[in-house]
Amino acid sequence: MDVIDPRDCYEDLIERRVEKEVDAEAFAALEENEAFSAGWVVSAVVLDETGRVLLTYHGGDSAWLAPGGSVQPSESLREAVIREVHEETEVSITPDRPHAIVENIVRHNGKSLSFRFVMFSAWAESTEVGDELGEPGEPIEEADWFDDLPADVFEEPLVERVLQRL
């Protein structure tokens, strides 16, 4: 299944474009990066019935993140966000809709790589976080529910903007 760009379906998306020039070594490493290989990455601002938000702690980044990851071939964005949240937290969700899209572009010496990051809102079907967090090798150390966002949230302004819409 080809991914349907949410910009073709929603007129009220939060949109951002991030462009960065990198050196040859960084560019070569990014050519192997899963996000750039996949072309699409999803995450979800997952809420429970009391309004708490589900986040995962990534030790390598020293930050809390909305759960998510790369879209696999033949997956829709919705299917990917359901799979990724479950893989990282063992929490089942019902996605609501995409709220944001960030186009990430890196350049070096006239060449470029890019991927699109789509943030959904979603509702938890249960609140029990599992013991198996992420796929083997992923740096997920913890997953937990928060009444308020902690100070070290990756992409906090974007997460806040999505939360304000809910």
TAPEJO-V515283 format. One record per helix or strand of 3 or more residues. SS is the DSSP state (alpha for helix, beta for strand). FROM is the first residue (numbers start at 1). TO is the last residue. Records with the same first field share a line. If there is no record, write none. Layout:
SS: FROM-TO + FROM-TO
//
This chain:
alpha: 6-8 + 24-31 + 34-38 + 77-89 + 156-165
beta: 14-21 + 40-47 + 53-58 + 63-65 + 68-70 + 93-108 + 111-124 + 140-146
//
